[in-house]
Structures are given as structure tokens and as C-alpha cells.
Amino acid sequence: MRLEYIHHQLLPEVTLESYTSDRLKESWIELLTTEKAFHLFVPKQFGGLELSMSQGILALTSVSKIHGSLGWVLNLGAGANYFSGFFEEDVALELFKYNSTVLAGSGGATGTARKINKKYIINGKWDKCTGAAHASHFTFNAVHKDGRISSFVIPRAEVTTQNNWPIVGLKATSSFGITIENQLVKEQHRFIIGELKNNFNYSVFQLDFEEFARLCMSASYIGIVGCFVRYYENQLLERKIDETVLLKNIKKMLASSQSSLQECAHLFDQLKELNPKEKETAELLLYNHLPEKHIELFMFVQQIYLEAGMSITQESNLIHWAYRDVLTAIHHYMLRPAAL
């Protein structure tokens, strides 16, 4: 994946419309697809890049610095394609051999699954499926008659989307709701998150899904804050104002957060070899230290909002929309300390 090339191609195309649209440009998605960006964590056996956690979060952070919605969409798309490990090899190959395969979905168990022979009749509604506009497939959780919950994957042709994302930021993520009515899903397209069925030695598949998702979320958030800071720095340069103390401090905080995230990812890359004390250190970083840094970054962003002047409130300015992205992203529960 050529990160410098992606930056070179996309940065000049970031416009006001790219923030206010309800979806990303098709050309942006095509570029990510060509670069196999959505296959960061798909095994090479199925045509993926099979990156380590450390390598993957660098990519997620880098892309998020270009444009908040772009980074969020990549985070959720590449994150969902991690599910490739939960299918039998032949099914995983069928689903993920194409670079254009991108899963979108919801974690809510807001549907039902009724088994008939070796198929399931699915009904339900799910919201906030990031990347719905370009997803090739959708994943969702559904409840069986006996109360068990399973996850399923279904082609987009069998899903109806609702363009409803009434949220202040990350407008272009096409985080739409979906409806499924009386669609049949084969047994082989049912999966249980955490039940690994292929590529057992791939380091990323050794992580629990929440551990994996938290690392990806942190990378995306740090990049989104970095995008906001870039606009603020450019604004100072345009006004011929020297770098402020606040700008210096948030840049230091960003570097510190990235360093902590890299340290955490490196530990999780070696999860099976860690001794109990090292594993405890990794978990403390992931569940306590990093969320605290996320809040610190958020508070720095609020200080910049006050320092930046009225221009940051104007909807015609890109920094205004980057600010909205930070406001929205921080509300994901995986980014916040448990006490909040």
C-alpha cells in the first residue's frame, strides 16, 4: 500500500464538498481499492496484505490525516474485513479474493434468524453501517429462536439502505441504516466472532475482536485529530502567525499518543509470546492509557477552537468540518475511558 502516493493523489482533492457530501468520492474509494487498503488485515492467501497490527495502524493513522471521513471509512472497512478469519478457507476465498470486497455492518443484534434446513431467513433493521454507499457486502447480528446470536454476511443486492446519518460530523462516511426482509442466507455465510477457522498463525487473528477494534479506532482518531491540527497550522501560516504554545503542545501530544499506540500495537503483535506482566501492560495501555490520551487530545482541540477565532465556526472553512469530525469520533465508546 503506497501511503505517499495516496496522500499525493487525494490531498489536492479535499474540498468543502468532500466534507458535506453524504459519501466519499467514487474515485477515492477506487484508489483505496486499487491499493488493497480495505484488505490490510486479510491474509495473503485470500489476496490481502496481511499486515501486522503495527503496520496496519500506521496506515490507518496516515489516511485519517488526509480527511476524517476517509480515515473512518477505511478503519471500519478494513476492520470488518478482519472477519475473513472466521470463515472456512473456501468461503473466505470466495468472499475476499476481490480487492473490491468491502464489508459494512452494525454490531447491534436487531434482527432475527429463522433456520430452515441449512439456510436462515433473515429479517431486521440495523443502523450506522459505515461505508454503506460502497460496501459489496454487509455483516450483521441476528437472534435465533432460542436466544443465541450469530453474525452473518450478505451481498448488498439483498439489502435496502436508508440514507440517514443525522450526526454533526463524519458526514461523508455513508453510515446509513439497512433493512433486510425475508432474505435467505446460507449456513456457510454465518459466523461467530472469535471462532477462528483459517490462518491460525496470523498475528492479528490472535487478538480478540475488541482488542483489534480498539487499536484501529485509536489509530483513526489520532489521525483525525492530526487532520484538524494540520488545518490549524495552515491557518496560522496564512495569517503569518508564529507557531503558538498551544500548537506546539498538541503536536507533542499527538506524537506521544502515536508512540503509545505503536508500543501497544507492538505488544499485541507478540500477544501469544507475552508473559503475564507484559500482557497486563498491553491491556493497561489499550484500555486505560490510550483512552486518557484521546480525551487529552480532545481537550487540546477545544482550546484551539477558542484560540482560532470566529473563522473556525464558519461552515465555509475546512477546519470547521475537521472540528466536527473530532467531535463525532470521540463519542465512540472504544475511544473513551470506561468512567465516561
C-alpha positions, 0 to 999 in steps of 0.5 A: 500500500503506497501511503505517499502516493495516496496522500499525493493523489487525494490531498489536492482533492479535499474540498468543502464538498468532500466534507458535506457530501453524504459519501466519499468520492467514487474515485477515492474509494477506487484508489483505496481499492486499487491499493488493497487498503480495505484488505490490510488485515486479510491474509495473503492467501485470500489476496490481502496484505496481511499486515501486522497490527503495527503496520496496519495502524500506521496506515490507518493513522496516515489516511485519517490525516488526509480527511476524517471521513476517509480515515473512518471509512477505511478503519471500519472497512478494513476492520470488518474485513478482519472477519475473513478469519472466521470463515472456512478457507473456501468461503473466505476465498470466495468472499475476499479474493476481490480487492473490491470486497468491502464489508459494512455492518452494525454490531447491534443484534436487531434482527432475527434468524429463522433456520430452515434446513441449512439456510436462515431467513433473515429479517431486521433493521440495523443502523450506522453501517459505515461505508454503506454507499460502497460496501459489496457486502454487509455483516450483521447480528441476528437472534435465533429462536432460542436466544443465541446470536450469530453474525452473518454476511450478505451481498448488498443486492439483498439489502435496502439502505436508508440514507440517514446519518443525522450526526454533526460530523463524519458526514461523508462516511455513508453510515446509513441504516439497512433493512433486510426482509425475508432474505435467505442466507446460507449456513456457510455465510454465518459466523461467530466472532472469535471462532477462528477457522483459517490462518491460525498463525496470523498475528492479528487473528490472535487478538480478540475482536475488541482488542483489534477494534480498539487499536484501529479506532485509536489509530483513526482518531489520532489521525483525525485529530492530526487532520484538524491540527494540520488545518490549524497550522495552515491557518496560522501560516496564512495569517503569518502567525508564529507557531503558538504554545498551544500548537506546539503542545498538541503536536507533542501530544499527538506524537506521544499518543502515536508512540503509545499506540505503536508500543501497544500495537507492538505488544499485541503483535507478540500477544501469544509470546507475552508473559503475564506482566507484559500482557497486563501492560498491553491491556493497561495501555489499550484500555486505560492509557490510550483512552486518557490520551484521546480525551487529552487530545480532545481537550487540546482541540477545544482550546484551539477552537477558542484560540482560532477565532470566529473563522473556525465556526464558519461552515465555509472553512475546512477546519470547521468540518475537521472540528466536527469530525473530532467531535463525532469520533470521540463519542465512540465508546472504544475511544473513551475511558470506561468512567465516561 
